[in-house]
Each structure stands twice: as structure tokens, then as C-alpha cells.
Amino acid sequence: MKPKYYDNINEIQNKYWSMLDDAVSNRSSPFRIPVFMCSNQNQIDGRIVVLRGSDRKNNLLQFHTDFRSPKVDILKKNNKASLLFYDKEEKIQLRVKVDCEINNQNSITEVSWKRTQHISRRCYLTDSPPGTISENPTSGMISQLEDFNYTMEQSEEGYKNFTVINCKINSIEWLYLAAKGHRRAKFDFKNNKNSWLVP
């Protein structure tokens, strides 16, 4: 049986937004950990991020990072990036082109930081920035951080490194893989135009 979004472009939008919304809180959702790609001149960089926000009204996606991370330096020079989502069971791929906004120590990070759990805050408490060369295998954390032997009050020290990346969506390309015939569509948010594409 064909899903209702098979030949209905409006239902496609409902479907991918429901998948994105679900991924923010559902740890088992494949959409929770998209590939994030950014580039500066001829250096193209990709990594997995954790989806932390999905806002259909404002066409925004959100993830967290360390302000000292190399991707922050890249985004300062070129804020254009891409997110790639794939759900194997649903056979749905999203290619999302975005403009990124770096938020550090502002009202946006304040809200997200308050919701960040004790276990996650240690990521922002390392002495050395992510990607720093080390002579030995390391988590980058002192032993008390590895053992979670720190209080919520002590974790506040990490707030200065905690960063929220807001991804303003420019376009989404949808691909649904089906034996009866694939379906592909593009949603151009800048020009408010939706189009079917040949898969």
C-alpha cells in the first residue's frame, strides 16, 4: 500500500517535520544524528551531530557544540552548511541546506543550557579544545569528570564553551525509496516554491 505522502507534496512536508520533531526527543530515531557538513574554501568537513531542536514555524533546526570546536571557526568564515538525514526503515533521505547562526552566552544558549543534563555538561568542561593533539589516548577530561564527580554548580563553568547552532533552512530535498518507483521533491523555503524532481 502506498503511503499517503507518495504522491502528495503537502503530506511529504507533514511527514518530514513529524520525523524531525520526533528525533529531538526520541533517542532511537535515525533522524536524531544527522551528518553535518560545512566548508571553508577548499576544506570540506563533515561529522555527526545530535539534533536538539526542530521548529517548523521558523524553519529552524538546532544542535549544540563547543565554542572552541573547529566547526565554529569554519562557520564564522562561511555560515552555509548542509545536514543529511537518512532513515533506513522508512527509506527516507533529507538533504537540508542551511544558514548557520552561532549562539554563545546569550538568551538562546541560556534556555538550552538550563535543559542540558548533568551527564552532558562535562563535554564543555575540558581544559583543551576538541581536536587538540594529545600524546596519549584521552577523553580530555580529568578523572573526576570521567567519574561524574562534580556538582551541577561546578558544571556551570562549562557554560562559556556551550554553543547552540541555529540552522535556518533554505531548502530541503526529499527522497523516498520504493520498489514501485522512488519519489523525490524539493522544498525551496527562500522562494516559497515546492517542486517534484526526477529521482
Buried (B, 14 or more C-beta within 10 A) or exposed (E): EEBEBBEBBEEBBEBBBEBBBBBBEEEEBBBBBBEBBBBBEEEEEBEEBBBBBBBBEEBBBBBBBBBBBBBBEBBEEEBEBBBBBBBEEBEBBBBBBBBBBBBBBEEBBEEBBEEBEEEBBBBBBBEEBBEEEEEEEEEBBBEEBEEEEBEEEBBEEBBEBBBBBBBBBBBBBBBBBEEEEEBBBBBBBEEEEBEEEEE
